[in-house]
Amino acid sequence: MSSALEGRITGLQRSNGGVPKLPVDAAAVSEQGMEGDRQRNRRFHGGPTRALCLYSQERIDALLAEGHAIEPGAVGENVTIAGLPWEHVRPGARLTLGDVEVEVTSYTAPCDNIAHVFLDGRFVRISQRVHPGWSRVYVRVHHGGALRVGDVVRLHAADAG
């Protein structure tokens, strides 16, 4: 069995459309995304290659320290993760979230719907092009299941180098 870097789920969030996504303790996940979560604009969000949006608790904490009014779910992520080197969570990486198997498909482009969270409305603070390593990511779900806050997250070593 290959080694993996481990973290944990610190937050699960969903909404009936748009942001912020609100916290839940547990959620079912399928290839289509998180049960009870909807996206307002399906042209840019949702679908099998964007089933879930993930973000780093450490990045949120650093953004808070910079003075941004961010919290888990404020920028639209479904799963907030602590303990992983976020720069390794990139397209092609495979993760296990509890019992759920996912693959990162793309970085998530920020939009003006989250501008209110950032000082001076500068949502490009989490743009991969402008600030590499600070983006949220979209994932494809290969194997669904139940997620709970506190579940272990594994970033598989073959993807971590």
C-alpha positions in Angstrom: 0.0 0.0 0.0 1.4 3.4 -0.9 2.1 6.0 1.7 0.0 9.2 1.9 0.0 12.6 3.5 -2.8 12.9 6.0 -5.0 15.8 7.0 -8.6 16.1 8.2 -11.9 17.6 7.3 -12.5 20.7 9.4 -15.7 21.9 7.6 -18.5 20.7 5.3 -20.6 23.3 3.7 -23.6 23.5 1.3 -26.2 25.9 0.1 -29.4 26.0 -1.9 -27.5 28.1 -4.4 -24.7 30.6 -4.3 -22.5 31.7 -1.4 -22.0 31.5 1.4 -22.3 27.8 1.8 -23.5 26.9 5.3 -21.9 24.4 7.7 -23.2 20.9 8.2 -21.8 18.1 10.4 -22.2 15.3 7.8 -23.2 14.9 4.1 -23.7 12.3 1.5 -21.5 12.7 -1.6 -22.1 11.2 -5.1 -20.5 11.6 -8.5 -22.8 14.7 -8.9 -21.7 16.4 -5.7 -22.9 16.9 -2.1 -26.5 16.1 -1.3 -28.5 19.2 -0.6 -26.0 21.5 -2.4 -26.9 23.5 -5.4 -25.0 25.9 -7.6 -26.6 29.1 -8.9 -24.7 29.2 -12.2 -24.2 25.6 -13.6 -22.2 27.0 -16.5 -19.2 27.6 -14.2 -20.0 25.4 -11.1 -21.1 21.8 -10.5 -21.3 18.8 -12.8 -19.1 15.7 -12.7 -15.8 17.5 -13.2 -16.7 20.1 -10.6 -18.7 17.9 -8.2 -17.1 19.4 -5.0 -15.0 22.4 -4.3 -12.2 22.0 -1.7 -10.1 24.6 0.2 -7.4 24.7 2.9 -8.1 25.6 6.5 -4.6 27.0 6.7 -5.1 29.3 3.7 -8.4 30.5 5.3 -6.5 31.2 8.6 -3.8 33.1 6.7 -6.3 35.2 4.8 -8.0 36.0 8.1 -4.7 37.2 9.5 -4.4 39.5 6.4 -7.7 41.1 7.4 -10.1 39.4 5.0 -13.5 38.5 6.3 -13.3 34.9 5.3 -14.6 31.7 7.0 -15.3 28.2 5.8 -17.9 28.2 3.1 -17.7 32.0 2.4 -15.9 31.4 -0.9 -18.1 28.5 -1.9 -16.1 25.5 -0.9 -17.9 22.3 0.1 -15.0 20.7 2.0 -12.4 22.5 4.2 -9.3 20.5 4.9 -6.5 21.0 7.4 -3.1 19.4 7.6 -2.2 18.9 3.9 0.5 20.8 2.0 -2.0 22.8 -0.1 0.6 23.3 -2.9 0.4 19.6 -3.6 -3.4 19.6 -4.0 -3.4 20.3 -7.7 -5.0 19.0 -10.9 -4.3 15.2 -11.2 -3.9 14.7 -7.5 -6.0 11.9 -5.9 -7.4 12.2 -2.4 -9.5 10.1 -0.1 -11.9 12.1 2.0 -13.2 9.7 4.6 -14.6 6.9 2.4 -14.9 9.2 -0.7 -12.4 8.9 -3.5 -11.8 12.1 -5.5 -9.4 13.5 -8.2 -8.6 17.2 -8.5 -9.7 18.3 -12.0 -8.9 22.1 -11.9 -8.2 25.2 -10.0 -11.3 27.2 -9.2 -11.4 30.7 -10.7 -12.7 33.3 -8.2 -15.5 35.6 -9.2 -17.1 38.8 -8.0 -19.8 36.9 -6.0 -17.1 36.5 -3.3 -15.6 40.0 -3.5 -17.3 41.1 -0.3 -15.1 38.7 1.6 -11.9 40.4 0.6 -10.3 43.7 1.5 -11.0 46.2 -1.2 -13.0 43.5 -3.0 -9.8 41.9 -4.4 -11.0 38.3 -4.9 -8.0 37.6 -7.1 -6.2 37.0 -3.8 -7.2 33.4 -4.3 -6.6 33.2 -8.0 -4.1 30.5 -9.1 -2.8 32.8 -11.8 -2.1 35.7 -9.6 -1.2 33.9 -6.3 -0.2 30.3 -7.1 -1.0 27.9 -4.3 -3.9 30.0 -2.9 -6.7 28.7 -5.1 -9.6 26.5 -4.2 -9.8 23.3 -6.3 -12.6 21.3 -8.0 -12.7 17.5 -7.9 -14.4 14.7 -9.7 -15.9 12.0 -7.3 -14.8 8.5 -8.3 -16.4 6.8 -5.4 -19.1 8.5 -3.3 -20.1 7.9 0.3 -20.7 9.8 3.6 -18.5 12.6 4.9 -18.2 13.9 8.4 -16.3 16.8 10.0 -13.2 15.2 11.5 -12.8 12.5 8.8 -9.3 11.7 7.7 -8.1 13.1 4.4 -5.3 11.3 2.5 -3.3 12.9 -0.3 -1.8 9.9 -2.1 2.0 10.0 -2.2 2.3 9.4 -5.9 0.6 12.8 -6.3 2.4 14.6 -3.5 5.8 14.9 -5.2 
